[in-house]
Amino acid sequence: MRLVGAFISPFVRRVAVALNALELPFEHEALSVVENRSEISAYNDLIRVPSLVLDDGEVIIDSHQILAEVDRMVGPERALSPRRSDNLRAYGQILAYGTGSLEKFVAAFYEVSRRPPETVWPEWAARCKVQAIGGLMAMEARAPEGLGDGAYFFEGKLTHADIAAVIAYQTGVRTDPGGVSPATLPRLARLTTALGSTPAFAATIP
């Protein structure tokens, strides 16, 4: 398989971490939607990352869809999602808060770093960061006691919820260290400390 997209994208990272954790080999093509638009357009007409090129040549886009396909590939015993149906609603909400937080951190970053200076809207970037931190706070409030001290969000195993939480926390520390810290998010910080240095995560740090 081939994963298309640079690790500066947290959505590319969450796919890469999952593939690493499942020990699924893949080639990495570190393309940026800013600098490599024509190359990415060869994989999908949205010019969007991540894209996952399967062994048969089919291209799957969108991190949610890619990870659903990966879970189907490895089967229910190895899938990085809860097996108990009574956990699925809470699991879906953690993923929604985590990926929503990432979307807002990315929006804030693009607002202040990619626009011409005369068109930057600082208030909008600040609003996006408030929303992003709100997503992190929602995950913190829903985190089980002992998260990061041997505990995971669901069923005592690594799931996509843990991956999204760690990447969202790491993204927040990089982009808004004043608002994201162990003091404000102790459970997410412990989870990040426990998982962030493992090979699955460390190999994807941009």
Salt bridges, closest charged atoms under 4 A:
GLU27 OE1 - ARG2 NE 3.78
GLU29 OE1 - ARG2 NE 3.96
ASP62 OD1 - ARG48 NH2 3.31
GLU69 OE1 - ARG72 NH2 2.77
ASP71 OD2 - HIS160 NE2 3.19
GLU77 OE2 - ARG83 NH2 3.07
ASP86 OD2 - ARG84 NH2 2.84
GLU111 OE1 - ARG115 NE 2.86
ASP149 OD2 - ARG190 NE 3.31
